[in-house]
Amino acid sequence: MALSNDLQALDRAFSGIGVDEKSLISIVANSDDEHKQFLRKGCSKLFTEDEYGFERLNQSNMKDLKLEFNRFRDAVMFSLSHPWERDARWIAKAIKKGPKHYNIIVEIACTRSSDELLGARKAYHSLFDHSIEEDLAAYVRGSERKLLVALVSAYRYDNEKQKVNEDVAKSEAEILSNAIKNADKRRPIEDEDTIMILATRSKPHLKEVYKHYNKICDKSLTKDLEAEGILKDTVECLCTPETYFTRVLDAALSVNADEESKRALTRVIVTQKEALVKQNNYVATKIQGIVRGLCEDFILGSLAGGETNNALK
């Protein structure tokens, strides 16, 4: 019975995001040769038996296991890194990896303050000896390039108490509505007025544009942009960032999450700690049974630490 329990515990230790290091130590450190042979025969995640009865490492799964072992290390290093360097490296990687990763560039450009984004651009210069804009121009093809360059180049007026001109906000909501209605002739992401509005207006102003759009069209702007990829991400990050980050978290913690979705969990936990503290119970419940070991401890510790820091302010 004990052998069977250890086999089940070993399987659980490698299921989900991260690994259950404590269970692994308990099982492996207390195993003799015979016990380890039993584990090799029973754990197909780690070992496979060849035609000669030799239990060898299952190489096809080794890469995935290394990713899980490294997840806690990455969380710690990203947490300790300077925020500007961290964002610069994430942007560089997203540019090189291509269109499926452009949402990371949008996320950083649209959810950071103007000074934070400027800092990331300076760090990019220091790290890579050229600018984010240069790399976007060199590597990005198609309609996304103009939007991405405009977003990373922005230095928005950051003042949540800004008095918004409601007439201008309503007028720009109508401009966005017309751009979406004419999507069969030209995609909204290719519309210069759409890019100008999203790349230059302050966040308080854009939130008012978002509200006016809802009133004019009787539905949300993000709903109408459902098929527009990073344009929807742009609007969510600028106008309803909490909705965007909840969506990213849900994707990361889903049963069939791919590796990039799982990586996003670390990114969001590290960069959005203060916002996530407000959803502490939601996050703690979501990760239960999915995130393992030190990764789970790190997330729960980060949220608890955020609560302590807020209490001290």
Disulfide bonds with the S-S distance in Angstrom:
none
